[in-house]
Amino acid sequence: MMNTVWQRLDVLARMLTPSLITGGLVILSVLPLHIPSYSSVVPSFALMSVFYWSLHRPDLLPAFTVFLVGILYDILTGGPMGVQACVLLGVYWVTGLQRQFLLGKSFLVVWWAFIMIAAAAEVLQWIIMSLIFATLIIPLSALFSFLQTAALYPLFARVFIRVQSTLPQVA
Amino acid sequence: MANRQERVHKITAPLRSMAQRFMFLFLLMSAVVILLFGKADPTVFERTRVAVIDTTAPVLEILSRPVATVAAFIKEIEQLAVLRGENAILRQENARLEVWQIRAQKFEEENVRLRDLLRYVPEPPATYVAARVVANSSGAFVRSLLVNAGSQDGIANGQAAVVGGNLIGRVAEVGQTSARILLMSDLNSRIPVLVAATRARAVLAGDNSPLQRLFYLSANAQVKRGDKVITSGHGGVFPAGLSIGIVTSIDQASVRVRPYVNWDFIEEVLLVDYESEVVSSALSDRYEQPVKLVGEKPTER
Protein backbone atom coordinates (compact mmCIF):
# COMPACT_ATOMS: atom_id res chain seq x y z
CA MET A 1 0.00 0.00 0.00
CA MET A 2 2.72 2.38 1.12
CA ASN A 3 4.62 1.46 -1.95
CA THR A 4 1.82 2.34 -4.34
CA VAL A 5 1.29 5.72 -2.70
CA TRP A 6 4.95 6.52 -3.16
CA GLN A 7 4.85 5.18 -6.69
CA ARG A 8 1.90 7.41 -7.48
CA LEU A 9 3.63 10.42 -5.97
CA ASP A 10 6.69 9.57 -8.00
CA VAL A 11 4.67 9.35 -11.21
CA LEU A 12 2.91 12.62 -10.37
CA ALA A 13 6.23 14.36 -9.77
CA ARG A 14 7.53 13.07 -13.07
CA MET A 15 4.37 14.18 -14.86
CA LEU A 16 4.84 17.68 -13.49
CA THR A 17 8.48 17.87 -14.51
CA PRO A 18 8.02 19.62 -17.89
CA SER A 19 5.85 22.30 -16.29
CA LEU A 20 8.27 22.78 -13.40
CA ILE A 21 11.25 22.97 -15.74
CA THR A 22 9.53 25.63 -17.83
CA GLY A 23 8.70 27.67 -14.73
CA GLY A 24 12.22 27.19 -13.36
CA LEU A 25 13.74 28.44 -16.58
CA VAL A 26 11.76 31.66 -16.26
CA ILE A 27 13.32 32.16 -12.84
CA LEU A 28 16.74 31.37 -14.29
CA SER A 29 16.32 34.00 -16.97
CA VAL A 30 15.94 36.80 -14.41
CA LEU A 31 18.79 35.79 -12.06
CA PRO A 32 21.56 38.39 -12.04
CA LEU A 33 24.45 36.46 -13.60
CA HIS A 34 26.91 39.37 -13.63
CA ILE A 35 27.93 38.75 -17.22
CA PRO A 36 28.70 41.89 -19.25
CA SER A 37 25.76 43.04 -21.41
CA TYR A 38 24.02 39.76 -20.67
CA SER A 39 20.92 41.17 -19.09
CA SER A 40 19.66 42.92 -22.19
CA VAL A 41 20.20 39.91 -24.44
CA VAL A 42 19.04 37.05 -22.21
CA PRO A 43 18.02 34.10 -24.35
CA SER A 44 14.43 32.97 -23.93
CA PHE A 45 14.91 29.74 -21.97
CA ALA A 46 11.17 29.33 -21.49
CA LEU A 47 10.63 29.39 -25.24
CA MET A 48 13.03 26.47 -25.68
CA SER A 49 11.21 24.50 -23.02
CA VAL A 50 7.74 25.23 -24.40
CA PHE A 51 8.89 24.24 -27.89
CA TYR A 52 10.53 21.01 -26.76
CA TRP A 53 7.74 19.75 -24.54
CA SER A 54 4.89 20.70 -26.84
CA LEU A 55 6.70 18.80 -29.55
CA HIS A 56 7.63 15.69 -27.58
CA ARG A 57 5.21 15.46 -24.66
CA PRO A 58 2.31 17.88 -25.19
CA ASP A 59 0.27 15.77 -22.76
CA LEU A 60 2.61 16.86 -19.94
CA LEU A 61 2.65 20.57 -20.77
CA PRO A 62 -0.94 21.84 -20.78
CA ALA A 63 -1.72 25.17 -22.43
CA PHE A 64 -2.72 26.49 -19.04
CA THR A 65 0.84 26.04 -17.74
CA VAL A 66 2.19 27.85 -20.78
CA PHE A 67 -0.21 30.69 -20.05
CA LEU A 68 0.82 30.88 -16.39
CA VAL A 69 4.51 30.74 -17.23
CA GLY A 70 4.04 33.60 -19.69
CA ILE A 71 2.28 35.72 -17.08
CA LEU A 72 5.00 34.93 -14.52
CA TYR A 73 7.66 35.97 -17.03
CA ASP A 74 5.90 39.26 -17.75
CA ILE A 75 5.56 40.05 -14.06
CA LEU A 76 9.15 39.17 -13.18
CA THR A 77 10.62 41.18 -16.03
CA GLY A 78 8.24 44.07 -15.36
CA GLY A 79 6.92 44.04 -18.89
CA PRO A 80 3.31 44.63 -19.89
CA MET A 81 1.27 41.69 -18.66
CA GLY A 82 0.09 39.22 -21.29
CA VAL A 83 2.78 39.77 -23.92
CA GLN A 84 4.88 36.75 -23.10
CA ALA A 85 1.73 34.68 -22.51
CA CYS A 86 0.57 35.50 -26.05
CA VAL A 87 3.98 34.75 -27.52
CA LEU A 88 4.45 31.44 -25.68
CA LEU A 89 0.90 30.30 -26.47
CA GLY A 90 1.63 31.15 -30.11
CA VAL A 91 4.77 29.00 -29.99
CA TYR A 92 2.78 26.22 -28.33
CA TRP A 93 0.12 26.38 -31.04
CA VAL A 94 2.46 26.49 -34.04
CA THR A 95 4.61 23.70 -32.63
CA GLY A 96 1.48 21.61 -32.15
CA LEU A 97 0.56 22.17 -35.81
CA GLN A 98 4.01 21.08 -36.98
CA ARG A 99 4.19 18.15 -34.59
CA GLN A 100 3.18 15.44 -37.05
CA PHE A 101 5.76 16.69 -39.51
CA LEU A 102 8.60 17.13 -37.05
CA LEU A 103 8.34 13.96 -34.98
CA GLY A 104 10.89 11.42 -36.09
CA LYS A 105 12.85 13.92 -38.15
CA SER A 106 16.59 14.42 -37.58
CA PHE A 107 17.71 16.87 -34.92
CA LEU A 108 18.92 19.36 -37.52
CA VAL A 109 15.44 19.63 -39.01
CA VAL A 110 13.91 20.12 -35.58
CA TRP A 111 16.52 22.74 -34.75
CA TRP A 112 15.79 24.54 -37.99
CA ALA A 113 12.07 24.51 -37.15
CA PHE A 114 12.88 25.87 -33.71
CA ILE A 115 14.93 28.70 -35.19
CA MET A 116 12.05 29.64 -37.48
CA ILE A 117 9.52 29.55 -34.65
CA ALA A 118 11.81 31.46 -32.26
CA ALA A 119 12.39 34.14 -34.92
CA ALA A 120 8.66 34.48 -35.47
CA ALA A 121 8.13 34.69 -31.70
CA GLU A 122 10.72 37.45 -31.36
CA VAL A 123 9.22 39.41 -34.24
CA LEU A 124 5.74 38.98 -32.78
CA GLN A 125 6.98 40.22 -29.42
CA TRP A 126 8.70 43.17 -31.04
CA ILE A 127 5.50 44.10 -32.88
CA ILE A 128 3.35 43.85 -29.74
CA MET A 129 5.86 45.86 -27.69
CA SER A 130 6.22 48.52 -30.34
CA LEU A 131 2.44 48.84 -30.54
CA ILE A 132 2.11 49.09 -26.77
CA PHE A 133 4.78 51.74 -26.43
CA ALA A 134 3.66 53.40 -29.68
CA THR A 135 7.23 53.67 -30.93
CA LEU A 136 9.57 51.62 -33.08
CA ILE A 137 11.73 49.92 -30.47
CA ILE A 138 15.38 49.52 -31.38
CA PRO A 139 15.38 45.80 -32.27
CA LEU A 140 19.08 45.18 -31.66
CA SER A 141 18.82 43.47 -28.28
CA ALA A 142 15.84 41.45 -29.47
CA LEU A 143 18.01 40.23 -32.33
CA PHE A 144 20.87 39.24 -30.01
CA SER A 145 18.43 37.57 -27.65
CA PHE A 146 17.05 35.55 -30.57
CA LEU A 147 20.53 34.55 -31.76
CA GLN A 148 21.39 33.31 -28.28
CA THR A 149 18.12 31.41 -28.03
CA ALA A 150 18.74 29.76 -31.39
CA ALA A 151 22.36 28.90 -30.61
CA LEU A 152 21.69 27.50 -27.14
CA TYR A 153 18.78 25.27 -28.13
CA PRO A 154 20.84 22.12 -28.86
CA LEU A 155 22.40 22.35 -25.40
CA PHE A 156 19.06 22.62 -23.65
CA ALA A 157 17.49 20.00 -25.91
CA ARG A 158 20.12 17.52 -24.72
CA VAL A 159 19.11 18.13 -21.12
CA PHE A 160 15.43 17.87 -22.01
CA ILE A 161 16.04 14.57 -23.83
CA ARG A 162 17.71 13.22 -20.70
CA VAL A 163 14.78 14.32 -18.57
CA GLN A 164 12.26 12.95 -21.04
CA SER A 165 13.79 9.49 -20.89
CA THR A 166 12.92 9.32 -17.17
CA LEU A 167 9.29 10.29 -17.71
CA PRO A 168 6.52 7.67 -17.74
CA GLN A 169 5.07 6.88 -21.14
CA VAL A 170 1.63 8.01 -22.22
CA ALA A 171 -1.03 6.06 -20.38
CA MET B 1 -14.89 -5.14 -22.07
CA ALA B 2 -12.04 -4.03 -24.27
CA ASN B 3 -14.50 -3.36 -27.03
CA ARG B 4 -16.56 -1.12 -24.80
CA GLN B 5 -13.54 0.83 -23.73
CA GLU B 6 -12.64 1.34 -27.33
CA ARG B 7 -16.10 2.66 -28.10
CA VAL B 8 -15.96 5.06 -25.16
CA HIS B 9 -12.58 6.21 -26.39
CA LYS B 10 -13.97 6.78 -29.88
CA ILE B 11 -16.60 9.09 -28.49
CA THR B 12 -14.45 10.91 -25.95
CA ALA B 13 -11.35 11.46 -28.09
CA PRO B 14 -12.86 14.11 -30.40
CA LEU B 15 -14.62 15.72 -27.44
CA ARG B 16 -11.34 15.86 -25.63
CA SER B 17 -9.48 17.43 -28.49
CA MET B 18 -12.31 19.94 -28.93
CA ALA B 19 -12.16 20.81 -25.24
CA GLN B 20 -8.41 21.27 -25.53
CA ARG B 21 -8.79 23.51 -28.54
CA PHE B 22 -11.44 25.52 -26.76
CA MET B 23 -9.20 25.81 -23.71
CA PHE B 24 -6.34 27.03 -25.87
CA LEU B 25 -8.45 29.69 -27.55
CA PHE B 26 -9.84 30.75 -24.21
CA LEU B 27 -6.32 31.16 -22.78
CA LEU B 28 -5.11 33.09 -25.82
CA MET B 29 -8.10 35.40 -25.58
CA SER B 30 -7.45 35.87 -21.85
CA ALA B 31 -3.85 36.82 -22.58
CA VAL B 32 -4.98 39.37 -25.16
CA VAL B 33 -7.63 40.76 -22.82
CA ILE B 34 -5.08 41.05 -20.01
CA LEU B 35 -2.76 42.81 -22.42
CA LEU B 36 -5.41 45.32 -23.49
CA PHE B 37 -6.64 45.97 -19.95
CA GLY B 38 -3.08 46.43 -18.75
CA LYS B 39 -2.43 48.85 -21.58
CA ALA B 40 -5.59 50.85 -20.85
CA ASP B 41 -4.89 51.09 -17.14
CA PRO B 42 -1.47 49.89 -15.93
CA THR B 43 -2.65 49.91 -12.30
CA VAL B 44 -5.30 47.20 -12.89
CA PHE B 45 -2.94 44.31 -12.23
CA GLU B 46 -0.67 46.06 -9.80
CA ARG B 47 -1.82 44.03 -6.81
CA THR B 48 -1.33 40.76 -8.65
CA ARG B 49 2.07 41.83 -9.89
CA VAL B 50 3.19 42.95 -6.47
CA ALA B 51 1.90 39.76 -4.84
CA VAL B 52 3.76 37.60 -7.36
CA ILE B 53 6.96 39.57 -6.96
CA ASP B 54 6.71 39.44 -3.19
CA THR B 55 6.35 35.66 -3.25
CA THR B 56 9.10 35.01 -5.79
CA ALA B 57 11.59 37.50 -4.37
CA PRO B 58 12.71 35.21 -1.49
CA VAL B 59 13.27 32.36 -3.98
CA LEU B 60 15.21 34.67 -6.25
CA GLU B 61 17.21 35.93 -3.32
CA ILE B 62 18.25 32.44 -2.28
CA LEU B 63 19.13 31.52 -5.86
CA SER B 64 20.98 34.74 -6.60
CA ARG B 65 23.36 34.33 -3.67
CA PRO B 66 25.47 31.46 -5.00
CA VAL B 67 25.58 33.17 -8.38
CA ALA B 68 26.80 36.37 -6.75
CA THR B 69 29.37 34.41 -4.76
CA VAL B 70 30.78 32.78 -7.87
CA ALA B 71 30.84 36.13 -9.66
CA ALA B 72 32.62 37.72 -6.69
CA PHE B 73 35.13 34.87 -6.61
CA ILE B 74 35.96 35.29 -10.30
CA LYS B 75 36.29 39.02 -9.82
CA GLU B 76 38.64 38.43 -6.89
CA ILE B 77 40.90 36.23 -8.99
CA GLU B 78 40.93 38.82 -11.73
CA GLN B 79 41.86 41.45 -9.20
CA LEU B 80 44.69 39.39 -7.75
CA ALA B 81 46.40 39.55 -11.11
CA VAL B 82 46.40 43.30 -11.25
CA LEU B 83 46.91 43.93 -7.55
CA ARG B 84 50.42 45.37 -7.70
CA GLY B 85 49.73 47.80 -10.49
CA GLU B 86 46.49 48.85 -8.92
CA ASN B 87 48.19 49.46 -5.61
CA ALA B 88 50.62 51.91 -7.18
CA ILE B 89 47.79 53.71 -8.91
CA LEU B 90 45.79 53.86 -5.70
CA ARG B 91 48.74 55.35 -3.80
CA GLN B 92 49.00 58.14 -6.34
CA GLU B 93 45.26 58.59 -6.28
CA ASN B 94 45.32 58.73 -2.50
CA ALA B 95 47.95 61.43 -2.47
CA ARG B 96 45.89 63.42 -4.93
CA LEU B 97 42.73 62.92 -2.90
CA GLU B 98 44.40 64.03 0.32
CA VAL B 99 45.09 67.35 -1.32
CA TRP B 100 41.47 67.44 -2.41
CA GLN B 101 40.28 66.61 1.06
CA ILE B 102 42.04 69.63 2.46
CA ARG B 103 40.56 71.78 -0.25
CA ALA B 104 37.12 70.28 0.32
CA GLN B 105 37.27 71.05 4.01
CA LYS B 106 38.14 74.63 3.20
CA PHE B 107 35.30 74.83 0.72
CA GLU B 108 32.87 73.34 3.18
CA GLU B 109 33.71 75.91 5.81
CA GLU B 110 33.48 78.64 3.24
CA ASN B 111 30.15 77.23 2.06
CA VAL B 112 28.71 77.27 5.57
CA ARG B 113 29.81 80.89 6.03
CA LEU B 114 28.40 81.96 2.66
CA ARG B 115 25.13 80.13 3.25
CA ASP B 116 24.80 81.88 6.56
CA LEU B 117 25.38 85.16 4.82
CA LEU B 118 22.74 84.40 2.20
CA ARG B 119 20.31 82.70 4.58
CA TYR B 120 20.23 79.82 2.12
CA VAL B 121 17.60 77.11 2.58
CA PRO B 122 19.55 73.87 2.63
CA GLU B 123 18.45 70.78 0.70
CA PRO B 124 16.43 68.43 2.87
CA PRO B 125 18.60 65.60 4.11
CA ALA B 126 17.76 62.28 2.53
CA THR B 127 17.70 58.89 4.18
CA TYR B 128 19.05 55.88 2.36
CA VAL B 129 17.97 52.26 2.30
CA ALA B 130 20.48 49.77 0.97
CA ALA B 131 18.96 46.85 -0.90
CA ARG B 132 20.32 43.77 -2.60
CA VAL B 133 19.59 43.12 -6.26
CA VAL B 134 17.85 39.74 -6.42
CA ALA B 135 16.88 39.71 -10.07
CA ASN B 136 18.22 41.45 -13.10
CA SER B 137 14.93 41.12 -14.82
CA SER B 138 15.81 42.99 -17.94
CA GLY B 139 14.83 41.45 -21.21
CA ALA B 140 15.14 42.60 -24.76
CA PHE B 141 12.33 45.09 -24.22
CA VAL B 142 12.30 45.96 -20.54
CA ARG B 143 15.12 47.15 -18.29
CA SER B 144 14.57 46.70 -14.62
CA LEU B 145 15.96 45.20 -11.41
CA LEU B 146 14.24 43.54 -8.49
CA VAL B 147 15.56 44.35 -5.02
CA ASN B 148 14.87 42.79 -1.64
CA ALA B 149 13.48 45.87 0.11
CA GLY B 150 9.86 46.97 0.03
CA SER B 151 7.27 49.15 1.66
CA GLN B 152 8.09 47.75 5.10
CA ASP B 153 11.58 49.19 4.71
CA GLY B 154 10.24 52.59 3.71
CA ILE B 155 10.53 52.15 -0.03
CA ALA B 156 7.96 54.06 -2.07
CA ASN B 157 7.22 54.59 -5.73
CA GLY B 158 9.36 57.16 -7.48
CA GLN B 159 12.35 57.04 -5.13
CA ALA B 160 15.74 57.39 -6.75
CA ALA B 161 17.99 54.33 -7.02
CA VAL B 162 21.65 55.19 -6.64
CA VAL B 163 24.87 53.24 -7.05
CA GLY B 164 28.11 54.83 -5.94
CA GLY B 165 26.52 58.28 -5.93
CA ASN B 166 25.22 57.90 -9.46
CA LEU B 167 21.58 57.59 -10.41
CA ILE B 168 20.57 54.35 -12.12
CA GLY B 169 16.78 54.61 -12.12
CA ARG B 170 13.72 54.93 -9.97
CA VAL B 171 11.43 52.68 -7.98
CA ALA B 172 8.50 51.71 -10.17
CA GLU B 173 6.70 48.98 -8.24
CA VAL B 174 6.66 48.30 -4.52
CA GLY B 175 5.71 45.14 -2.71
CA GLN B 176 5.96 44.54 1.00
CA THR B 177 9.40 43.00 0.90
CA SER B 178 10.50 43.67 -2.64
CA ALA B 179 10.53 46.44 -5.19
CA ARG B 180 11.21 46.95 -8.86
CA ILE B 181 13.66 49.53 -10.10
CA LEU B 182 13.07 50.85 -13.56
CA LEU B 183 16.48 51.53 -15.07
CA MET B 184 17.18 54.74 -16.97
CA SER B 185 17.55 52.81 -20.22
CA ASP B 186 13.96 51.52 -20.12
CA LEU B 187 11.49 52.87 -22.63
CA ASN B 188 9.31 54.20 -19.84
CA SER B 189 12.05 56.10 -18.05
CA ARG B 190 11.84 59.91 -18.06
CA ILE B 191 14.08 61.87 -15.72
CA PRO B 192 14.31 65.66 -15.39
CA VAL B 193 17.98 66.60 -15.71
CA LEU B 194 20.41 69.47 -16.05
CA VAL B 195 23.51 69.74 -18.15
CA ALA B 196 25.81 70.63 -15.29
CA ALA B 197 28.06 73.14 -17.05
CA THR B 198 25.36 75.33 -18.59
CA ARG B 199 22.42 74.48 -16.29
CA ALA B 200 20.38 73.73 -19.42
CA ARG B 201 17.26 71.77 -18.53
CA ALA B 202 16.21 68.62 -20.35
CA VAL B 203 14.49 65.29 -19.90
CA LEU B 204 16.56 62.13 -20.07
CA ALA B 205 14.66 59.34 -21.79
CA GLY B 206 15.53 55.69 -22.22
CA ASP B 207 15.01 54.04 -25.57
CA ASN B 208 16.11 50.47 -24.92
CA SER B 209 19.70 51.15 -25.98
CA PRO B 210 22.76 51.54 -23.74
CA LEU B 211 22.83 55.31 -24.29
CA GLN B 212 20.00 57.58 -23.18
CA ARG B 213 18.61 60.53 -25.09
CA LEU B 214 18.18 64.13 -23.98
CA PHE B 215 14.76 65.52 -24.87
CA TYR B 216 13.27 68.98 -24.59
CA LEU B 217 16.64 70.62 -24.64
CA SER B 218 16.04 74.22 -25.59
CA ALA B 219 17.25 75.10 -29.06
CA ASN B 220 19.86 77.60 -27.95
CA ALA B 221 21.23 75.42 -25.16
CA GLN B 222 24.96 74.92 -25.38
CA VAL B 223 25.85 71.27 -25.02
CA LYS B 224 29.12 69.67 -25.94
CA ARG B 225 30.60 66.22 -25.71
CA GLY B 226 31.90 65.37 -22.28
CA ASP B 227 29.40 67.58 -20.47
CA LYS B 228 28.16 66.11 -17.22
CA VAL B 229 24.47 65.43 -16.77
CA ILE B 230 22.89 65.55 -13.31
CA THR B 231 19.39 65.30 -11.86
CA SER B 232 17.66 68.65 -11.76
CA GLY B 233 15.35 67.86 -8.86
CA HIS B 234 12.42 69.26 -10.83
CA GLY B 235 9.25 67.43 -10.02
CA GLY B 236 10.45 67.10 -6.45
CA VAL B 237 10.86 63.35 -6.53
CA PHE B 238 14.60 63.06 -6.97
CA PRO B 239 17.18 64.99 -5.03
CA ALA B 240 18.91 67.54 -7.24
CA GLY B 241 22.51 67.08 -8.26
CA LEU B 242 22.79 63.30 -8.44
CA SER B 243 25.24 62.55 -11.20
CA ILE B 244 23.95 60.50 -14.09
CA GLY B 245 26.44 60.36 -16.93
CA ILE B 246 28.21 62.31 -19.64
CA VAL B 247 27.18 63.51 -23.07
CA THR B 248 28.84 61.24 -25.61
CA SER B 249 27.40 62.19 -28.95
CA ILE B 250 25.55 65.10 -30.47
CA ASP B 251 23.93 65.07 -33.87
CA GLN B 252 20.95 66.56 -35.62
CA ALA B 253 18.55 63.98 -34.29
CA SER B 254 19.60 63.57 -30.71
CA VAL B 255 21.96 64.20 -27.85
CA ARG B 256 23.07 60.98 -26.21
CA VAL B 257 24.23 60.40 -22.67
CA ARG B 258 26.32 57.51 -21.38
CA PRO B 259 25.45 56.61 -17.79
CA TYR B 260 28.32 56.24 -15.32
CA VAL B 261 27.07 52.96 -13.92
CA ASN B 262 27.33 49.68 -15.75
CA TRP B 263 24.25 47.84 -14.57
CA ASP B 264 25.47 44.37 -15.43
CA PHE B 265 27.43 44.20 -12.20
CA ILE B 266 25.16 45.87 -9.71
CA GLU B 267 24.81 43.91 -6.49
CA GLU B 268 23.51 46.53 -4.10
CA VAL B 269 21.65 49.76 -4.64
CA LEU B 270 20.84 52.66 -2.37
CA LEU B 271 17.26 53.84 -2.50
CA VAL B 272 17.04 57.50 -1.63
CA ASP B 273 14.14 58.40 0.59
CA TYR B 274 13.88 62.07 -0.05
CA GLU B 275 10.42 62.83 1.26
CA SER B 276 9.75 60.45 4.12
CA GLU B 277 7.75 61.72 7.07
CA VAL B 278 10.72 61.88 9.38
CA VAL B 279 12.59 63.88 6.86
CA SER B 280 9.75 66.20 6.00
CA SER B 281 9.14 67.03 9.66
CA ALA B 282 12.83 67.77 10.03
CA LEU B 283 12.48 69.75 6.85
CA SER B 284 9.62 71.90 8.17
CA ASP B 285 11.73 72.62 11.27
CA ARG B 286 14.52 73.71 9.05
CA TYR B 287 12.28 75.74 6.82
CA GLU B 288 10.61 77.50 9.70
CA GLN B 289 13.59 79.49 10.78
CA PRO B 290 14.66 80.90 7.43
CA VAL B 291 11.06 81.69 6.56
CA LYS B 292 10.69 83.56 9.80
CA LEU B 293 13.86 85.46 9.15
CA VAL B 294 12.65 86.52 5.75
CA GLY B 295 9.36 87.69 7.30
CA GLU B 296 11.15 89.66 9.99
CA LYS B 297 13.30 91.46 7.57
CA PRO B 298 10.90 94.28 6.65
CA THR B 299 10.12 95.01 10.31
CA GLU B 300 13.82 95.34 11.02
CA ARG B 301 14.12 98.06 8.46
Interface residues (C-beta under 8 A of the other chain):
Chain A: I27 S29 V30 L31 P32 L33 H34 I35 P36 S37 Y38 S39 S40 V41 V42 P62 A63 F64 V66 F67 G70 I71 L72 I75 L76 T77 G78 G79 P80 M81 G82 V83 A85 C86 L89 G90 Y92 W93 E122 Q125 W126 I128 M129 I132 F133 T135 I137 I138 L140 S141 A142 F144 S145
Chain B: Q20 M23 F24 L27 L28 S30 A31 V32 V33 I34 L35 L36 G38 K39 P42 F45 T48 R49 V52 I53 T56 V59 L60 L63 S64 V67 A68 A71 V133 V134 A135 N136 S137 S138 G139 A140 F141 V142 R143 S144 L145 L146 A172 E173 R180 L182 L187 N188 D207 N208 S209 P210 N262 W263 D264 F265 I266 E267
